Amino acid sequence: MSPWIDVSVPLSASTPVWPGNPRFSAKRHRSIADGDMTNDTYLAFDCHTGTHVEGLLHVEAKGAGPDSWPADLLITQVVVVEIDPNAMEVSVNDIPEIPPAFRGLLFKTSNSTRDLWANEDFQNDFCALNESAAEAAAAQPHLTAVGIDYMSIQSPRASIVVHNTLLENSISIIEGLDLRSVKAGGYEMLCLPMLISGSEASPCRVLLRRISEDVKEMEGMTQ
C-alpha cells in the first residue's frame, strides 16, 4: 500500500464548479469504436475547476501566474491543520506558528466533515479563511503555500483582501483539495501545476505523505 495520499479532486461532468463557470467536459473526437486508429479526447474546463493553484495574476492585471514559479516550489513539507467542524470560518486563532522547515499550511475544515465534494452542486456555506487568518499566515516569512478543502481560500463572508494578502506576499494558493481522508499533522507534499503560459491559475495533482502526528515533533525536521 502506497504511503502517498492523493488529495486531488477527479475531474468529470459531475465535479462541482464555481457559480457561472462551465462544467468540465470531455469529448472523444477520435474513437477506435468508430473506426479510428486511436482514442483522442478533447477537454474543456475553467482553470479553477477541481484541484488548482492560483498566482498573483488572479487578482492583479500585471501579476505573475503559476508558470513563472520554480518547478519544485510546491514540493515541500506542509502542516495539515484541522479546524473545529462547527466553525464556518478559519480565523487568526486557527493559524499556528510552524517550524521554518515547513512551507505550507493546508486546512481541513467542516467542508471535509460535511462531505461537500460528494455534492455536484456548488455549496455556498463552505468554510475558508477570513481576513485576519490571511494576515496571520502572511506574517510567517517562510510560508509559500496555503491550501483549503473546497473551491475558494476566501470565506464567503470575507473580501478579496484574503486573496490579495496571500498572493501579494508570495504565498501560492491551493484550492480544491480533498482532505476527507487526511489527519492533522506534518506531511511531505508533491504538487505539480500544469505549465500553462500566461494563465492566472493551473490545474494540479497533489499528493501527501505523512511524516509527523504532532507539530511539536516537527521542530527538528528539515527539508
N, C-alpha and C positions, 0 to 999 in steps of 0.2 A: 504493500500500500504506500503510495507516494506521500511524503510529508508536506507536499505543497497543496495549498487550498486555493482553488480557483474562485475568486470573488468577483468575476466578471458577469454581467447580465447578458444572456444569449439574445441575439438579435433575430426577431421574427415579426410577422404581421401583428402578433398579439403583445409585443413589447410596448408598455405604456410610454407615451410621449408628452412633452410639454404642450399645454393647450395652444392650438394654432399651428403646431408643427406637423408635417406629414408623417404618416406611419412608415416604418420600414417596409420595403417591398423587394422581392427577389423574383426575377422572371427568367426562365430559360429561353435564350434566343437561339441556341443550338441544342438539339436533343438527339441522342442516339436512338431513342424510341421512335423518333420521327424520320430516321434515316440518315441523320448527320453522323460524321465520324467521331465527334466529341460532344460532351455536355459543356455548355458555356452559359454562365449566369450573369445577368445584368442586375446590379444593385442600385437602389435609390433610397437615400435617407439623409436626415439632417445630422450634422457632425455632433450634435448634443444628444443623440439617441443612445440609450444604454450607457455603458461604462465609457467615460471620456475624460479628457483633461482640457483645461482652459488656460489660455495665456492672456497677457495684458491686452492684446488686440481685441479681446472680447468686450472691453469697456472703454478703450481709448483708440481713437481713429488711427494713430500712428504707433500704437504699441506693437510689441513683438508677439508672434504666435509660437506654438509649440515646436514648429520646425526650426526655430533658432536655438533651442535648448541643446546642451550636450546629450548625446545619446544615452548616457548612463545616469542622467540626473535623477531619475526615479527608480534606480536600482540601489536601494538603500535600506536602512533599518528604521522601522516605524513603531509607534506605540498605538495599539488599539484601545480606545477609551470607551467604556460602556456607560452610557448616560441613563439616569433614572428613567425607567419605562413610562412613568407618569408625566415626565417633563415634555413640554411641547416646544421648547427652545433650548439650544446649547448656549449657556451664559458664561460670563467671566469666571464663575466659581467652578466650572467644569473643565477649565484649561489647566492641565498640570504642567509644572516645570519639568522638562525631560532632559536627560543627560545629553551633552553635546554630541555624543556618538550617534545619536538618533536624529533623523532629519525630517520625520513625518509624524503627523497626528491623524489617525483615522477614527471617526466617531460612529459607534454602534448605538443607535437610538431606538425610540419607540417605532420608527419606521420598520425595523427588523422584527421586533417583538409583535407588531401588529400585522406583519407579513404583507406589506404594501406591494411588493413585487408580484404577489400572486394575483393581483387585480390588474387587468389590462387597461383599465380606465385610470386616468390621472387622479391622484388623491391630493386635494388641496390643503389637507390638515397635517402635512408632513412636518417633521421636526428638523431644524437646521440651526445654524449659528445666528445670533443677534450681533449687533454692532460691538458690544463690549467683549464678546468672545473673540471676534476677529481682531480687535485691538490687542487683546492679551496674547493671542497666537503670534501676531506680527512683532510683538516685543521680544520674542525669542530669536536672536540673530542667526542661530544655526538651522532654523526651520526652513525647509524648502518645499514642503508639500502638506496640504490639509485635504482630507477626504471625508465624504459623507455617504450614508447608505440610502440615498434616494436621489432625485433629479437635480436638486439645487443645494449649494452650500449655504444659501441665504434663506433665512426664515421667512415665511410668508408675511410675517409681521414686521420684518426689518426692511431696510433700504438698500440701495445699490452700494452704499458705503461698505457693506460686508465684502462684496467682490473687490471693490477698489482698494480697500485696506490690505487685503491679502496680496492681490496681484501687483500693486504698486510697491510692495515690499519684497518682490521676487519670490513669493510663495505660490507655487503652482496649485491649482485646484483640481481635485479628482472627484468627479460626481458620478452617481450611478453605480456605487459599489453594492454588492450583495454580501452583507456581513452576517446573514442569519445563522450560519454555522460556525462563526468565529467567536472566540472568547477574548476577554480583555487580556492585555499583556504585550510583550515585545515580539516583533516579527521581522524577518527579512522580507523585503518586498521587491518583486520584479514587476515593473510597469513600463511597457514599451508602447508609446503612442505611434500611430501610423505617421509616416513622414509625408505630410500634405503641405505643399508650398503655399504660403500666403493665407492659411486658414487660422481663425481665432481659436479653434478647438480641434481635437483629434480623437477618434475612437481608439481604445486601447484594450489590451488584455492585462489583467492584474492577478498576480499570484502572491500568496503569503506563506511563509514557513515559520512556525513558532520557534522562538528561542528563549523566552522567559515568561513566567506567570506573574511575576511581581516587578513593578517598576524599580523598587529598591535594589533588586538584584542586577539591574542594568548598569549601575554606576561604573563597573569595571570593564564593560564591554566596549570593543572598538569595531570599526567597520572593516 
